[in-house]
Amino acid sequence: MPVSLHTATVSTFLQILPPIGRLVDKAEEHCKASGIDPKDLLDACLAPDMWPFAKQITLCAWHSAGAVAGVRAGIFSPDLAPGPLAFTALRQSIADAIADLETVDPAELDGIADRDMRFEFGTRRMDFTVTDFLLSFTLPNFYFHATTAYAVLRNQGVPLGKMDFIGAVRLKG
């Protein structure tokens, strides 16, 4: 049986986004327990030329629910706004993305899978089909930002393990 585009993308986003929301909770708890200024953790990054933790979280929402909105519109551009410097706003971003994704009809993405789609950033333009955009551009970006958010927290001493990232796997039966 072929895998639907919805299963490959939306179901995957919905597996990983709840743990990403819990990373925000664990980051806030760590700040309270350690006396760390929340701004320091929200602004933490792995390298000077990388987005900070807060932005990594918002980009998880952008490369999931935002990408679905983009394929519906036929165009997607990066979100260059800085990440919010409040845990509540980050939690809301993830909650909104989950709520949006839960409304996606599984047949919708397969119905537009071969439609043209483009990514635009300034003068740069990349043309895709919806399938290629979601599988070769958005999904890798989503995982990159989710993994980076996790790595930033680990680097800052937040006690996390692999299960804090993976979420609820889809088991047989």
FIKOLZA-1660 file (N, C-alpha, C; in steps of 0.1 Angstrom, whole numbers, plus 5000, padded with zeros to 4 digits):
% residues 173
   i   px   py   pz ch aa at
   1 5008 4988 5000  A  M  N
   1 5000 5000 5000  A  M CA
   1 5009 5012 5000  A  M  C
   2 5007 5022 4991  A  P  N
   2 5015 5034 4991  A  P CA
   2 5012 5043 5003  A  P  C
   3 5022 5050 5007  A  V  N
   3 5021 5059 5018  A  V CA
   3 5015 5072 5013  A  V  C
   4 5005 5078 5019  A  S  N
   4 5000 5090 5015  A  S CA
   4 5009 5102 5019  A  S  C
   5 5007 5113 5012  A  L  N
   5 5015 5125 5015  A  L CA
   5 5011 5130 5029  A  L  C
   6 4999 5129 5032  A  H  N
   6 4995 5133 5046  A  H CA
   6 5002 5125 5057  A  H  C
   7 5003 5111 5055  A  T  N
   7 5009 5103 5065  A  T CA
   7 5024 5106 5065  A  T  C
   8 5030 5109 5054  A  A  N
   8 5045 5112 5054  A  A CA
   8 5048 5125 5060  A  A  C
   9 5039 5135 5059  A  T  N
   9 5042 5148 5064  A  T CA
   9 5033 5152 5076  A  T  C
  10 5020 5154 5075  A  V  N
  10 5012 5159 5086  A  V CA
  10 5013 5149 5098  A  V  C
  11 5012 5136 5095  A  S  N
  11 5012 5127 5107  A  S CA
  11 5026 5128 5114  A  S  C
  12 5036 5130 5106  A  T  N
  12 5050 5131 5112  A  T CA
  12 5051 5144 5120  A  T  C
  13 5046 5155 5114  A  F  N
  13 5046 5168 5122  A  F CA
  13 5038 5166 5135  A  F  C
  14 5027 5159 5134  A  L  N
  14 5019 5157 5146  A  L CA
  14 5025 5148 5156  A  L  C
  15 5034 5140 5152  A  Q  N
  15 5042 5131 5161  A  Q CA
  15 5053 5140 5169  A  Q  C
  16 5059 5149 5162  A  I  N
  16 5071 5156 5167  A  I CA
  16 5067 5169 5174  A  I  C
  17 5056 5176 5169  A  L  N
  17 5053 5189 5175  A  L CA
  17 5049 5188 5190  A  L  C
  18 5041 5178 5195  A  P  N
  18 5039 5178 5209  A  P CA
  18 5051 5177 5218  A  P  C
  19 5061 5169 5214  A  P  N
  19 5073 5169 5222  A  P CA
  19 5081 5182 5221  A  P  C
  20 5080 5189 5210  A  I  N
  20 5086 5202 5208  A  I CA
  20 5080 5212 5218  A  I  C
  21 5067 5211 5220  A  G  N
  21 5060 5219 5230  A  G CA
  21 5064 5216 5244  A  G  C
  22 5067 5203 5246  A  R  N
  22 5072 5199 5260  A  R CA
  22 5086 5204 5262  A  R  C
  23 5094 5205 5251  A  L  N
  23 5107 5211 5253  A  L CA
  23 5106 5225 5258  A  L  C
  24 5096 5232 5253  A  V  N
  24 5094 5246 5258  A  V CA
  24 5091 5245 5273  A  V  C
  25 5083 5236 5278  A  D  N
  25 5080 5234 5292  A  D CA
  25 5092 5231 5300  A  D  C
  26 5100 5222 5295  A  K  N
  26 5113 5218 5302  A  K CA
  26 5123 5229 5302  A  K  C
  27 5123 5237 5292  A  A  N
  27 5132 5249 5292  A  A CA
  27 5128 5259 5303  A  A  C
  28 5115 5261 5304  A  E  N
  28 5110 5270 5314  A  E CA
  28 5113 5265 5328  A  E  C
  29 5110 5252 5330  A  E  N
  29 5113 5245 5343  A  E CA
  29 5127 5246 5347  A  E  C
  30 5136 5244 5337  A  H  N
  30 5150 5245 5339  A  H CA
  30 5155 5259 5344  A  H  C
  31 5149 5269 5337  A  C  N
  31 5152 5283 5341  A  C CA
  31 5148 5285 5356  A  C  C
  32 5136 5281 5359  A  K  N
  32 5131 5283 5373  A  K CA
  32 5140 5275 5383  A  K  C
  33 5143 5263 5380  A  A  N
  33 5151 5255 5389  A  A CA
  33 5165 5259 5391  A  A  C
  34 5170 5265 5380  A  S  N
  34 5185 5269 5380  A  S CA
  34 5187 5283 5382  A  S  C
  35 5176 5291 5383  A  G  N
  35 5178 5306 5384  A  G CA
  35 5183 5313 5372  A  G  C
  36 5181 5306 5360  A  I  N
  36 5186 5312 5348  A  I CA
  36 5176 5322 5343  A  I  C
  37 5180 5333 5337  A  D  N
  37 5172 5343 5331  A  D CA
  37 5166 5337 5319  A  D  C
  38 5152 5336 5318  A  P  N
  38 5146 5330 5306  A  P CA
  38 5151 5335 5293  A  P  C
  39 5154 5348 5292  A  K  N
  39 5159 5354 5280  A  K CA
  39 5172 5348 5275  A  K  C
  40 5181 5344 5285  A  D  N
  40 5193 5338 5282  A  D CA
  40 5191 5324 5275  A  D  C
  41 5181 5317 5279  A  L  N
  41 5179 5304 5273  A  L CA
  41 5171 5305 5260  A  L  C
  42 5162 5314 5259  A  L  N
  42 5154 5317 5247  A  L CA
  42 5163 5322 5236  A  L  C
  43 5174 5329 5240  A  D  N
  43 5184 5335 5230  A  D CA
  43 5195 5326 5227  A  D  C
  44 5196 5314 5234  A  A  N
  44 5208 5305 5233  A  A CA
  44 5208 5299 5219  A  A  C
  45 5220 5297 5213  A  C  N
  45 5221 5291 5200  A  C CA
  45 5234 5282 5201  A  C  C
  46 5236 5274 5191  A  L  N
  46 5247 5265 5190  A  L CA
  46 5259 5272 5184  A  L  C
  47 5257 5281 5176  A  A  N
  47 5268 5289 5169  A  A CA
  47 5263 5303 5166  A  A  C
  48 5272 5312 5166  A  P  N
  48 5268 5326 5164  A  P CA
  48 5259 5329 5152  A  P  C
  49 5261 5321 5141  A  D  N
  49 5254 5324 5129  A  D CA
  49 5241 5315 5128  A  D  C
  50 5237 5309 5139  A  M  N
  50 5224 5301 5139  A  M CA
  50 5213 5308 5146  A  M  C
  51 5201 5305 5143  A  W  N
  51 5189 5310 5150  A  W CA
  51 5190 5305 5164  A  W  C
  52 5185 5314 5174  A  P  N
  52 5184 5309 5188  A  P CA
  52 5172 5300 5190  A  P  C
  53 5172 5294 5202  A  F  N
  53 5162 5284 5206  A  F CA
  53 5148 5289 5203  A  F  C
  54 5144 5301 5207  A  A  N
  54 5131 5306 5204  A  A CA
  54 5127 5306 5190  A  A  C
  55 5136 5310 5181  A  K  N
  55 5133 5310 5167  A  K CA
  55 5133 5296 5161  A  K  C
  56 5141 5286 5166  A  Q  N
  56 5140 5272 5162  A  Q CA
  56 5126 5267 5165  A  Q  C
  57 5120 5270 5176  A  I  N
  57 5107 5265 5179  A  I CA
  57 5097 5271 5170  A  I  C
  58 5097 5284 5167  A  T  N
  58 5087 5290 5158  A  T CA
  58 5089 5284 5144  A  T  C
  59 5101 5281 5140  A  L  N
  59 5104 5275 5127  A  L CA
  59 5098 5261 5126  A  L  C
  60 5097 5254 5137  A  C  N
  60 5091 5241 5136  A  C CA
  60 5076 5243 5132  A  C  C
  61 5069 5253 5138  A  A  N
  61 5056 5255 5134  A  A CA
  61 5055 5260 5120  A  A  C
  62 5064 5268 5116  A  W  N
  62 5064 5274 5102  A  W CA
  62 5066 5263 5092  A  W  C
  63 5075 5254 5094  A  H  N
  63 5078 5243 5084  A  H CA
  63 5069 5231 5086  A  H  C
  64 5058 5233 5093  A  S  N
  64 5048 5223 5094  A  S CA
  64 5034 5229 5090  A  S  C
  65 5027 5235 5099  A  A  N
  65 5015 5241 5095  A  A CA
  65 5016 5252 5085  A  A  C
  66 5027 5260 5086  A  G  N
  66 5030 5271 5077  A  G CA
  66 5032 5265 5063  A  G  C
  67 5039 5254 5062  A  A  N
  67 5041 5248 5049  A  A CA
  67 5029 5243 5042  A  A  C
  68 5020 5237 5051  A  V  N
  68 5007 5233 5045  A  V CA
  68 4999 5245 5040  A  V  C
  69 4999 5256 5047  A  A  N
  69 4993 5268 5042  A  A CA
  69 4999 5272 5029  A  A  C
  70 5013 5271 5029  A  G  N
  70 5020 5275 5017  A  G CA
  70 5016 5267 5004  A  G  C
  71 5015 5253 5006  A  V  N
  71 5011 5245 4995  A  V CA
  71 4997 5248 4990  A  V  C
  72 4989 5251 5000  A  R  N
  72 4975 5255 4996  A  R CA
  72 4975 5268 4987  A  R  C
  73 4984 5277 4991  A  A  N
  73 4985 5290 4983  A  A CA
  73 4994 5289 4971  A  A  C
  74 5002 5279 4971  A  G  N
  74 5011 5277 4959  A  G CA
  74 5024 5284 4961  A  G  C
  75 5027 5291 4972  A  I  N
  75 5039 5298 4975  A  I CA
  75 5043 5298 4989  A  I  C
  76 5055 5297 4992  A  F  N
  76 5060 5296 5006  A  F CA
  76 5073 5305 5007  A  F  C
  77 5074 5313 5017  A  S  N
  77 5086 5322 5019  A  S CA
  77 5090 5320 5034  A  S  C
  78 5103 5322 5037  A  P  N
  78 5107 5321 5050  A  P CA
  78 5101 5331 5060  A  P  C
  79 5100 5327 5072  A  D  N
  79 5096 5336 5083  A  D CA
  79 5108 5342 5089  A  D  C
  80 5112 5354 5087  A  L  N
  80 5124 5360 5092  A  L CA
  80 5122 5368 5105  A  L  C
  81 5110 5369 5110  A  A  N
  81 5107 5376 5122  A  A CA
  81 5115 5369 5134  A  A  C
  82 5120 5376 5143  A  P  N
  82 5127 5370 5155  A  P CA
  82 5117 5362 5163  A  P  C
  83 5121 5351 5169  A  G  N
  83 5113 5343 5178  A  G CA
  83 5109 5351 5190  A  G  C
  84 5097 5348 5195  A  P  N
  84 5092 5355 5207  A  P CA
  84 5101 5352 5219  A  P  C
  85 5103 5361 5228  A  L  N
  85 5111 5359 5240  A  L CA
  85 5102 5356 5252  A  L  C
  86 5092 5347 5250  A  A  N
  86 5083 5343 5261  A  A CA
  86 5079 5329 5259  A  A  C
  87 5080 5321 5269  A  F  N
  87 5077 5307 5268  A  F CA
  87 5062 5305 5264  A  F  C
  88 5053 5314 5269  A  T  N
  88 5039 5313 5266  A  T CA
  88 5037 5314 5251  A  T  C
  89 5043 5324 5245  A  A  N
  89 5042 5326 5231  A  A CA
  89 5047 5314 5222  A  A  C
  90 5058 5308 5227  A  L  N
  90 5063 5296 5220  A  L CA
  90 5053 5285 5221  A  L  C
  91 5048 5282 5233  A  R  N
  91 5038 5272 5235  A  R CA
  91 5026 5274 5226  A  R  C
  92 5022 5287 5225  A  Q  N
  92 5010 5290 5217  A  Q CA
  92 5013 5287 5202  A  Q  C
  93 5025 5290 5198  A  S  N
  93 5029 5288 5184  A  S CA
  93 5028 5273 5180  A  S  C
  94 5033 5265 5189  A  I  N
  94 5032 5250 5187  A  I CA
  94 5017 5245 5188  A  I  C
  95 5010 5250 5197  A  A  N
  95 4996 5246 5199  A  A CA
  95 4988 5250 5187  A  A  C
  96 4990 5262 5181  A  D  N
  96 4983 5267 5169  A  D CA
  96 4987 5258 5157  A  D  C
  97 4999 5254 5156  A  A  N
  97 5003 5246 5145  A  A CA
  97 4997 5232 5146  A  A  C
  98 4996 5227 5158  A  I  N
  98 4990 5214 5160  A  I CA
  98 4975 5215 5156  A  I  C
  99 4968 5225 5161  A  A  N
  99 4954 5227 5158  A  A CA
  99 4952 5228 5143  A  A  C
 100 4960 5236 5136  A  D  N
 100 4958 5237 5122  A  D CA
 100 4960 5224 5115  A  D  C
 101 4971 5216 5118  A  L  N
 101 4974 5204 5112  A  L CA
 101 4963 5193 5114  A  L  C
 102 4957 5194 5126  A  E  N
 102 4946 5184 5129  A  E CA
 102 4934 5186 5120  A  E  C
 103 4933 5197 5113  A  T  N
 103 4921 5200 5104  A  T CA
 103 4924 5196 5090  A  T  C
 104 4936 5192 5087  A  V  N
 104 4940 5188 5073  A  V CA
 104 4933 5175 5069  A  V  C
 105 4925 5175 5059  A  D  N
 105 4919 5163 5054  A  D CA
 105 4930 5154 5047  A  D  C
 106 4931 5142 5051  A  P  N
 106 4941 5133 5045  A  P CA
 106 4941 5133 5030  A  P  C
 107 4930 5134 5024  A  A  N
 107 4929 5133 5009  A  A CA
 107 4934 5147 5003  A  A  C
 108 4934 5157 5010  A  E  N
 108 4937 5170 5005  A  E CA
 108 4951 5171 4998  A  E  C
 109 4961 5167 5006  A  L  N
 109 4974 5168 5000  A  L CA
 109 4977 5159 4988  A  L  C
 110 4971 5147 4989  A  D  N
 110 4973 5138 4977  A  D CA
 110 4965 5144 4965  A  D  C
 111 4955 5151 4968  A  G  N
 111 4947 5157 4957  A  G CA
 111 4955 5169 4950  A  G  C
 112 4964 5175 4957  A  I  N
 112 4972 5186 4951  A  I CA
 112 4987 5182 4949  A  I  C
 113 4990 5169 4951  A  A  N
 113 5004 5165 4951  A  A CA
 113 5012 5169 4939  A  A  C
 114 5007 5169 4927  A  D  N
 114 5014 5172 4915  A  D CA
 114 5013 5187 4911  A  D  C
 115 5006 5194 4919  A  R  N
 115 5004 5209 4916  A  R CA
 115 5017 5216 4917  A  R  C
 116 5019 5227 4910  A  D  N
 116 5031 5235 4911  A  D CA
 116 5031 5243 4924  A  D  C
 117 5043 5245 4929  A  M  N
 117 5045 5251 4942  A  M CA
 117 5059 5258 4941  A  M  C
 118 5060 5270 4947  A  R  N
 118 5073 5276 4947  A  R CA
 118 5077 5282 4960  A  R  C
 119 5090 5282 4963  A  F  N
 119 5096 5288 4974  A  F CA
 119 5102 5301 4969  A  F  C
 120 5100 5312 4976  A  E  N
 120 5106 5325 4973  A  E CA
 120 5112 5331 4985  A  E  C
 121 5124 5336 4982  A  F  N
 121 5132 5343 4993  A  F CA
 121 5140 5354 4986  A  F  C
 122 5135 5366 4987  A  G  N
 122 5141 5378 4980  A  G CA
 122 5140 5375 4965  A  G  C
 123 5152 5375 4958  A  T  N
 123 5152 5372 4944  A  T CA
 123 5153 5357 4941  A  T  C
 124 5155 5349 4951  A  R  N
 124 5156 5335 4949  A  R CA
 124 5143 5328 4947  A  R  C
 125 5142 5320 4937  A  R  N
 125 5129 5313 4935  A  R CA
 125 5133 5298 4932  A  R  C
 126 5125 5289 4939  A  M  N
 126 5127 5275 4937  A  M CA
 126 5114 5269 4933  A  M  C
 127 5113 5263 4922  A  D  N
 127 5100 5257 4917  A  D CA
 127 5100 5242 4921  A  D  C
 128 5088 5237 4926  A  F  N
 128 5086 5224 4931  A  F CA
 128 5072 5219 4926  A  F  C
 129 5070 5206 4928  A  T  N
 129 5056 5201 4929  A  T CA
 129 5053 5201 4944  A  T  C
 130 5041 5201 4948  A  V  N
 130 5037 5200 4962  A  V CA
 130 5044 5189 4969  A  V  C
 131 5044 5177 4963  A  T  N
 131 5051 5165 4968  A  T CA
 131 5066 5168 4971  A  T  C
 132 5073 5173 4961  A  D  N
 132 5087 5175 4962  A  D CA
 132 5090 5186 4972  A  D  C
 133 5082 5196 4973  A  F  N
 133 5084 5207 4983  A  F CA
 133 5082 5201 4997  A  F  C
 134 5072 5194 4999  A  L  N
 134 5069 5188 5013  A  L CA
 134 5080 5178 5017  A  L  C
 135 5083 5169 5008  A  L  N
 135 5092 5158 5011  A  L CA
 135 5107 5162 5011  A  L  C
 136 5111 5171 5001  A  S  N
 136 5125 5173 5000  A  S CA
 136 5130 5187 5005  A  S  C
 137 5120 5195 5009  A  F  N
 137 5124 5209 5014  A  F CA
 137 5119 5211 5028  A  F  C
 138 5106 5210 5029  A  T  N
 138 5099 5213 5042  A  T CA
 138 5102 5202 5053  A  T  C
 139 5101 5190 5050  A  L  N
 139 5103 5179 5060  A  L CA
 139 5117 5180 5065  A  L  C
 140 5128 5181 5057  A  P  N
 140 5141 5182 5062  A  P CA
 140 5143 5195 5070  A  P  C
 141 5137 5206 5066  A  N  N
 141 5138 5218 5074  A  N CA
 141 5131 5217 5088  A  N  C
 142 5120 5210 5088  A  F  N
 142 5113 5208 5100  A  F CA
 142 5121 5200 5110  A  F  C
 143 5127 5189 5105  A  Y  N
 143 5135 5181 5114  A  Y CA
 143 5148 5188 5118  A  Y  C
 144 5154 5196 5109  A  F  N
 144 5166 5204 5113  A  F CA
 144 5163 5213 5124  A  F  C
 145 5152 5221 5124  A  H  N
 145 5148 5230 5134  A  H CA
 145 5144 5223 5147  A  H  C
 146 5137 5212 5146  A  A  N
 146 5133 5205 5158  A  A CA
 146 5145 5199 5165  A  A  C
 147 5154 5193 5157  A  T  N
 147 5167 5188 5163  A  T CA
 147 5175 5198 5169  A  T  C
 148 5176 5210 5162  A  T  N
 148 5185 5221 5167  A  T CA
 148 5179 5226 5180  A  T  C
 149 5166 5228 5181  A  A  N
 149 5160 5232 5194  A  A CA
 149 5163 5223 5205  A  A  C
 150 5162 5210 5203  A  Y  N
 150 5166 5200 5212  A  Y CA
 150 5181 5201 5216  A  Y  C
 151 5189 5202 5206  A  A  N
 151 5204 5203 5208  A  A CA
 151 5208 5216 5216  A  A  C
 152 5201 5227 5213  A  V  N
 152 5204 5239 5221  A  V CA
 152 5201 5237 5236  A  V  C
 153 5189 5231 5239  A  L  N
 153 5186 5228 5253  A  L CA
 153 5196 5219 5259  A  L  C
 154 5200 5208 5252  A  R  N
 154 5210 5199 5258  A  R CA
 154 5223 5206 5260  A  R  C
 155 5227 5215 5251  A  N  N
 155 5239 5222 5252  A  N CA
 155 5238 5232 5264  A  N  C
 156 5227 5236 5268  A  Q  N
 156 5225 5246 5279  A  Q CA
 156 5222 5238 5292  A  Q  C
 157 5224 5225 5292  A  G  N
 157 5222 5218 5305  A  G CA
 157 5208 5213 5308  A  G  C
 158 5199 5215 5299  A  V  N
 158 5185 5210 5302  A  V CA
 158 5185 5195 5302  A  V  C
 159 5181 5188 5312  A  P  N
 159 5181 5173 5312  A  P CA
 159 5170 5167 5303  A  P  C
 160 5175 5162 5291  A  L  N
 160 5166 5157 5281  A  L CA
 160 5172 5143 5276  A  L  C
 161 5163 5135 5271  A  G  N
 161 5167 5122 5265  A  G CA
 161 5160 5121 5252  A  G  C
 162 5164 5111 5244  A  K  N
 162 5158 5109 5231  A  K CA
 162 5143 5108 5231  A  K  C
 163 5137 5102 5241  A  M  N
 163 5122 5101 5241  A  M CA
 163 5116 5115 5243  A  M  C
 164 5123 5125 5247  A  D  N
 164 5118 5139 5248  A  D CA
 164 5117 5145 5234  A  D  C
 165 5122 5138 5224  A  F  N
 165 5122 5143 5210  A  F CA
 165 5112 5135 5202  A  F  C
 166 5113 5121 5203  A  I  N
 166 5106 5112 5194  A  I CA
 166 5091 5113 5194  A  I  C
 167 5085 5114 5206  A  G  N
 167 5071 5115 5207  A  G CA
 167 5064 5101 5206  A  G  C
 168 5051 5101 5203  A  A  N
 168 5044 5089 5203  A  A CA
 168 5045 5082 5189  A  A  C
 169 5053 5071 5189  A  V  N
 169 5055 5064 5176  A  V CA
 169 5042 5057 5172  A  V  C
 170 5040 5054 5159  A  R  N
 170 5028 5047 5154  A  R CA
 170 5031 5032 5154  A  R  C
 171 5026 5025 5163  A  L  N
 171 5028 5011 5165  A  L CA
 171 5017 5003 5157  A  L  C
 172 5021 4991 5153  A  K  N
 172 5012 4982 5146  A  K CA
 172 5000 4978 5156  A  K  C
 173 4988 4978 5150  A  G  N
 173 4977 4972 5158  A  G CA
 173 4970 4981 5166  A  G  C
% end
